[in-house]
Amino acid sequence: MTEDKPKRRKIMATGQMKQIMADYFYDLVDAEKTGKPIAWCTSVGPAEILRSMGFRVHFPENHGAMLGATRMSTDMIPHANAVGYSPDICSYLTSDVGAYLQGVTPLSMAYEGIDHVPKPDILVYNTNQCRDVQDWFAFYAREFGVPSIGVHTHRGVGDVGDSHVRSVARQMEDLIEPLEKAADTSFDGDSLKRTVGLSRECSDLWKKVLDTASAVPSPLTFFDGTIHMGPAVVLRGTQDAVDYYTTLLAELEERVKDGVGAVEGERFRLFWEGMPIWGRLRDHSMMFSNLRTNVVASTYCNSWIFSQFDGADPFNSMARAYTELFIVRSDKAKERYIRQMMDFFKVDGVIYHDAKTCPNNSNNRYGMSERLEEETGIPSLTINGDLNDLRCLSDEQTNTNIEAFIEGLEER
């Protein structure tokens, strides 16, 4: 391995992102103080409907990721376990519930004057990620005495057909009446069309941002993506998100033009399959950079690309976009997608993260990694860990295995 440590290049647009994220969180504080309607929503749920109806939207999964990134999760999870939530279920859920029970939030570390997440008037979920989100929101529905409503998405889907779309679109339409009651307002179809249109713009720009990593050297890393996806998650459907990704894309395209890589002296390119290990983002970013290896892309960051959004046909296009999500597809569809990503991003290897508490987003457990390696000849490595619960991770074993994997690439 090389002895000298290459520089990691910072993205200049980060300051703008931090500002719009701060504005988003402070707007939630203001909404709670002034009595504006607040909805909690799953991260790939129907946020466009909520935003179009005037709700301020809080995303517990984003809060869970913050708990992981600040390494608060491992201390919070046992408090959720103590009230009956298994240590084997989603550690976003147990981290978030544990933090609520303890009356703490990582927001207080980043934003002055924010000491709790805003209380919801209604909770809205989509099971396109997993069933855990339904149980997660059911906990808060009991705590706050507010409705929890949702969309139940088909799973193991091969090709998304009209019957899938009609089913999900009808469920989304059925959300309108309880949302009108919670917000004390009437649904405005034109407002939804505008919001979905903005989400499509955001999605298209986010895809272009991630696609810049197909350049050699890549101008960004997977670890950059996990941070800069924030607006695509919590501000989808707003002009702020569109403006931000316009700025970020211009910076990355300039890097591509100038041949500037995010990892100095990039030698190897990897694809990350599965969830991030939030409490080790910085450590892993530095480790791969020191190995002159760029993890250029992932299934995770691409989960917020919704190319089927169409403002002219909001319900059907949302239904199709949210059902074409990678996590709900069949293994055959997933393998086809990963093969395409391997080729497009010109990768030398694949890292599969087997996340202990996230079986729905761990795709190495039923032979997929072996099948793809046999079909493509591209080697892979499985690392064991978790998105939030660092007790499931051995840093020494992970680092040793990754270093050995890179050495194997050198020998090839």
Secondary structure, DSSP 4 states (H G I P E B T S, - for coil): ---SPPPBPPPTTHHHHHHHHHHHHHHHHHHHHHT--EEEE-TTS-HHHHHHTT-EEE-HHHHHHHHHHTT-HHHHHHHHHHTT--TTS-HHHHHHHHHHHHT--THHHHSTT--SPPPPSEEEEETTS-THHHHHHHHHHHHHT--EEEE----SBSS--HHHHHHHHHHHHHTHHHHHHHHTS---HHHHHHHHHHHHHHHHHHHHHHHGGGSSS-SS-HHHHHHHTHHHHHSTTSHHHHHHHHHHHHHHHHHHHHT--SBTT--EEEEEES---GGGHHHHHHHHHHTTEEEEEETTGGGG--TT--TTSHHHHHHHHHHS-GGGB-HHHHHHHHHHHHHHTT-SEEEEEEETT-GGG---TTSHHHHHHHHH---EEEEEE-SS-GGG--HHHHHHHHHHHHHHHHH-
